[in-house]
Amino acid sequence: MAQGVGQERATPVLSLLDGHWIGEGTLFGRPAAFTMAWTLRSGGCALLSYTNAWVDQGGSSTTAPATEATHLVRGTIAAAATYRRS
């Protein structure tokens, strides 16, 4: 759990997301990979930083959409988000 966030303040959803994630799949119909970093903040908020990349048959990647967003989570849903494009 992120420093400065008390156990009582992190919702179950945030506790499960906290950390660094790597994955692969399809983005706009093309093979892709992604990285996500969820960082817990005080007051039930979480910062999400992510980068997508298209992957060609040779394994080379081209960076696709990337951004940061602060999510306010209440219960099991994100109640609000503020996005900043990069």
N, CA, C and O of each residue as an XYZ file, in Angstrom:
344
protein
N       0.842     -1.185      0.000
C       0.000      0.000      0.000
C       0.880      1.238      0.000
O       1.950      1.239      0.609
N       0.449      2.268     -0.662
C       1.231      3.496     -0.798
C       1.433      4.169      0.546
O       0.555      4.152      1.409
N       2.586      4.753      0.704
C       2.906      5.462      1.935
C       1.964      6.641      2.128
O       1.656      7.360      1.177
N       1.511      6.837      3.352
C       0.672      7.984      3.669
C      -0.811      7.724      3.487
O      -1.627      8.605      3.759
N      -1.173      6.556      3.040
C      -2.591      6.221      2.884
C      -2.925      5.180      3.930
O      -2.400      4.068      3.893
N      -3.782      5.528      4.849
C      -4.160      4.596      5.900
C      -5.010      3.463      5.358
O      -5.768      3.642      4.405
N      -4.881      2.305      5.967
C      -5.657      1.138      5.551
C      -7.149      1.461      5.531
O      -7.869      0.992      4.649
N      -7.622      2.258      6.493
C      -9.034      2.590      6.583
C      -9.504      3.507      5.454
O     -10.709      3.632      5.236
N      -8.581      4.153      4.728
C      -8.960      5.101      3.684
C      -8.978      4.461      2.303
O      -9.629      4.981      1.397
N      -8.285      3.353      2.124
C      -8.225      2.707      0.815
C      -9.412      1.763      0.667
O      -9.620      0.872      1.491
N     -10.188      1.971     -0.397
C     -11.303      1.067     -0.647
C     -10.756     -0.269     -1.124
O      -9.610     -0.338     -1.568
N     -11.558     -1.340     -1.041
C     -11.086     -2.636     -1.532
C     -10.644     -2.590     -2.998
O      -9.677     -3.253     -3.372
N     -11.340     -1.820     -3.819
C     -10.977     -1.711     -5.226
C      -9.580     -1.121     -5.361
O      -8.757     -1.655     -6.104
N      -9.298     -0.030     -4.658
C      -7.990      0.600     -4.737
C      -6.891     -0.311     -4.213
O      -5.804     -0.366     -4.789
N      -7.159     -1.012     -3.146
C      -6.153     -1.906     -2.583
C      -5.745     -2.978     -3.583
O      -4.580     -3.375     -3.625
N      -6.687     -3.448     -4.384
C      -6.388     -4.473     -5.391
C      -5.627     -3.905     -6.582
O      -4.836     -4.616     -7.202
N      -5.851     -2.644     -6.910
C      -5.207     -2.034     -8.072
C      -3.818     -1.491     -7.782
O      -2.998     -1.400     -8.695
N      -3.532     -1.129     -6.549
C      -2.277     -0.479     -6.182
C      -1.075     -1.254     -6.714
O      -0.908     -2.437     -6.417
N      -0.229     -0.568     -7.512
C       0.979     -1.206     -8.010
C       1.180     -0.994     -9.490
O       0.534     -0.151    -10.112
N       2.100     -1.785    -10.051
C       2.491     -1.680    -11.457
C       1.965     -2.895    -12.211
O       2.126     -4.027    -11.755
N       1.340     -2.666    -13.354
C       0.731     -3.732    -14.153
C       1.283     -3.694    -15.573
O       1.497     -2.620    -16.134
N       1.510     -4.865    -16.148
C       1.968     -4.998    -17.530
C       1.053     -5.996    -18.213
O       0.720     -7.027    -17.629
N       0.638     -5.707    -19.447
C      -0.249     -6.630    -20.136
C      -0.145     -6.495    -21.640
O       0.592     -5.662    -22.166
N      -0.900     -7.332    -22.309
C      -0.961     -7.290    -23.769
C      -2.362     -7.656    -24.213
O      -3.121     -8.285    -23.475
N      -2.694     -7.255    -25.427
C      -4.021     -7.514    -25.958
C      -4.173     -6.853    -27.305
O      -3.252     -6.864    -28.123
N      -5.340     -6.275    -27.537
C      -5.649     -5.623    -28.809
C      -6.086     -4.194    -28.527
O      -6.880     -3.946    -27.620
N      -5.563     -3.256    -29.310
C      -5.917     -1.848    -29.185
C      -6.315     -1.354    -30.566
O      -5.490     -1.328    -31.479
N      -7.577     -0.962    -30.723
C      -8.098     -0.515    -32.016
C      -7.820     -1.542    -33.118
O      -7.457     -1.183    -34.238
N      -7.994     -2.819    -32.782
C      -7.858     -3.897    -33.758
C      -6.432     -4.321    -34.063
O      -6.217     -5.133    -34.964
N      -5.448     -3.793    -33.335
C      -4.045     -4.137    -33.580
C      -3.426     -4.722    -32.313
O      -3.805     -4.327    -31.211
N      -2.469     -5.667    -32.449
C      -1.789     -6.195    -31.263
C      -1.132     -5.058    -30.485
O      -0.559     -4.142    -31.075
N      -1.218     -5.123    -29.170
C      -0.719     -4.034    -28.344
C      -0.225     -4.542    -26.996
O      -0.514     -5.668    -26.593
N       0.519     -3.693    -26.316
C       0.977     -3.943    -24.950
C       0.678     -2.688    -24.133
O       0.509     -1.602    -24.688
N       0.615     -2.845    -22.821
C       0.367     -1.684    -21.971
C       1.133     -1.803    -20.669
O       1.497     -2.898    -20.240
N       1.372     -0.663    -20.050
C       1.861     -0.599    -18.676
C       0.948      0.363    -17.928
O       0.541      1.396    -18.460
N       0.635      0.010    -16.695
C      -0.180      0.866    -15.834
C       0.481      0.936    -14.473
O       1.049     -0.047    -13.996
N       0.407      2.091    -13.854
C       0.860      2.247    -12.474
C      -0.250      2.958    -11.708
O      -0.588      4.103    -12.008
N      -0.808      2.275    -10.725
C      -1.808      2.865     -9.838
C      -1.103      3.246     -8.549
O      -0.429      2.417     -7.938
N      -1.255      4.503     -8.131
C      -0.666      4.995     -6.895
C      -1.777      5.531     -6.015
O      -2.501      6.445     -6.409
N      -1.914      4.966     -4.823
C      -2.971      5.404     -3.919
C      -2.646      6.767     -3.343
O      -1.501      7.052     -2.995
N      -3.662      7.602     -3.246
C      -3.560      8.947     -2.669
C      -4.522      9.025     -1.497
O      -5.336      8.123     -1.300
N      -4.437     10.065     -0.737
C      -5.339     10.234      0.402
C      -6.742     10.595     -0.076
O      -6.922     11.051     -1.205
N      -7.717     10.391      0.776
C      -9.085     10.784      0.484
C      -9.806      9.888     -0.511
O     -10.789     10.314     -1.118
N      -9.340      8.658     -0.692
C     -10.011      7.734     -1.603
C      -9.679      7.963     -3.061
O     -10.426      7.530     -3.939
N      -8.573      8.636     -3.339
C      -8.163      8.898     -4.722
C      -7.013      7.981     -5.127
O      -6.270      7.472     -4.288
N      -6.892      7.788     -6.425
C      -5.774      7.017     -6.976
C      -5.317      7.684     -8.266
O      -6.132      8.132     -9.071
N      -4.000      7.743     -8.450
C      -3.420      8.261     -9.680
C      -3.126      7.070    -10.589
O      -2.446      6.126    -10.186
N      -3.639      7.121    -11.809
C      -3.366      6.099    -12.813
C      -2.495      6.714    -13.896
O      -2.879      7.702    -14.521
N      -1.332      6.137    -14.118
C      -0.449      6.528    -15.222
C      -0.356      5.320    -16.142
O      -0.039      4.218    -15.695
N      -0.630      5.525    -17.425
C      -0.537      4.377    -18.320
C      -0.006      4.763    -19.688
O      -0.108      5.909    -20.126
N       0.568      3.758    -20.350
C       1.077      3.895    -21.702
C       0.647      2.673    -22.502
O       0.779      1.540    -22.038
N       0.137      2.905    -23.693
C      -0.191      1.833    -24.629
C       0.840      1.854    -25.749
O       1.420      2.898    -26.047
N       1.067      0.700    -26.367
C       1.978      0.630    -27.512
C       1.486     -0.451    -28.461
O       1.106     -1.541    -28.034
N       1.496     -0.139    -29.747
C       1.208     -1.159    -30.749
C       2.457     -1.986    -30.956
O       3.566     -1.452    -30.964
N       2.285     -3.288    -31.123
C       3.408     -4.201    -31.286
C       3.314     -4.852    -32.658
O       2.286     -5.429    -33.009
N       4.407     -4.756    -33.444
C       4.381     -5.379    -34.775
C       4.833     -6.840    -34.687
O       5.218     -7.306    -33.614
N       4.789     -7.553    -35.799
C       5.107     -8.981    -35.810
C       6.535     -9.272    -35.373
O       6.815    -10.351    -34.852
N       7.437     -8.326    -35.579
C       8.824     -8.506    -35.170
C       9.079     -8.200    -33.705
O      10.193     -8.392    -33.217
N       8.061     -7.725    -32.998
C       8.193     -7.409    -31.583
C       8.510     -5.952    -31.286
O       8.564     -5.557    -30.121
N       8.723     -5.142    -32.329
C       8.963     -3.707    -32.116
C       7.661     -3.031    -31.712
O       6.580     -3.445    -32.129
N       7.772     -1.991    -30.901
C       6.562     -1.303    -30.446
C       6.588      0.170    -30.825
O       7.646      0.791    -30.929
N       5.383      0.711    -31.031
C       5.176      2.126    -31.313
C       4.237      2.662    -30.252
O       3.119      2.168    -30.106
N       4.680      3.673    -29.506
C       3.855      4.213    -28.431
C       2.555      4.775    -28.983
O       2.540      5.517    -29.965
N       1.486      4.409    -28.339
C       0.134      4.859    -28.681
C      -0.324      5.774    -27.539
O       0.519      6.340    -26.843
N      -1.638      5.934    -27.327
C      -2.102      6.839    -26.274
C      -1.473      6.560    -24.908
O      -1.312      5.411    -24.498
N      -1.124      7.646    -24.219
C      -0.579      7.586    -22.862
C      -1.157      8.761    -22.089
O      -1.374      9.832    -22.656
N      -1.406      8.571    -20.806
C      -1.982      9.652    -20.018
C      -1.834      9.392    -18.532
O      -1.356      8.336    -18.117
N      -2.245     10.356    -17.745
C      -2.390     10.222    -16.301
C      -3.793     10.674    -15.940
O      -4.343     11.587    -16.556
N      -4.363     10.027    -14.940
C      -5.695     10.398    -14.474
C      -5.771     10.200    -12.973
O      -5.222      9.235    -12.441
N      -6.449     11.107    -12.289
C      -6.714     10.944    -10.866
C      -8.161     10.500    -10.719
O      -9.078     11.187    -11.170
N      -8.362      9.355    -10.089
C      -9.696      8.785     -9.907
C     -10.125      8.923     -8.456
O      -9.345      8.653     -7.543
N     -11.348      9.339     -8.249
C     -11.965      9.350     -6.926
C     -12.854      8.123     -6.871
O     -13.819      8.016     -7.628
N     -12.538      7.205     -5.988
C     -13.264      5.934     -5.922
C     -14.124      5.898     -4.676
O     -13.661      6.181     -3.571
N     -15.374      5.548     -4.871
C     -16.325      5.387     -3.775
C     -16.958      4.006     -3.905
O     -17.598      3.712     -4.915
N     -16.789      3.174     -2.917
C     -17.337      1.824     -2.976
C     -16.600      1.006     -4.025
O     -15.390      0.802     -3.922
N     -17.326      0.539     -5.034
C     -16.722     -0.309     -6.051
C     -16.640      0.357     -7.409
O     -16.350     -0.306     -8.404
N     -16.897      1.692     -7.470
C     -16.846      2.386     -8.760
C     -15.989      3.642     -8.673
O     -15.786      4.199     -7.595
N     -15.498      4.071     -9.813
C     -14.792      5.353     -9.881
C     -15.844      6.439    -10.047
O     -16.536      6.487    -11.064
N     -15.965      7.302     -9.058
C     -17.015      8.325     -9.068
C     -16.651      9.506     -9.957
O     -17.535     10.158    -10.513
N     -15.368      9.786    -10.098
C     -14.939     10.922    -10.913
C     -13.498     10.706    -11.333
O     -12.740     10.012    -10.655
N     -13.128     11.300    -12.445
C     -11.734     11.199    -12.900
C     -11.340     12.508    -13.565
O     -12.148     13.137    -14.247
N     -10.113     12.905    -13.364
C      -9.547     14.066    -14.023
C      -8.355     13.592    -14.836
O      -7.418     13.009    -14.289
N      -8.386     13.844    -16.157
C      -7.342     13.335    -17.047
C      -6.396     14.438    -17.476
O      -6.784     15.596    -17.626
N      -5.149     14.049    -17.669
C      -4.130     14.943    -18.200
C      -3.428     14.183    -19.319
O      -2.789     13.162    -19.064
N      -3.537     14.662    -20.540
C      -2.913     13.989    -21.681
C      -1.428     14.262    -21.719
O      -0.960     15.332    -21.328
N      -0.693     13.267    -22.201
C       0.753     13.462    -22.361
C       1.151     13.188    -23.799
O       2.327     13.296    -24.145
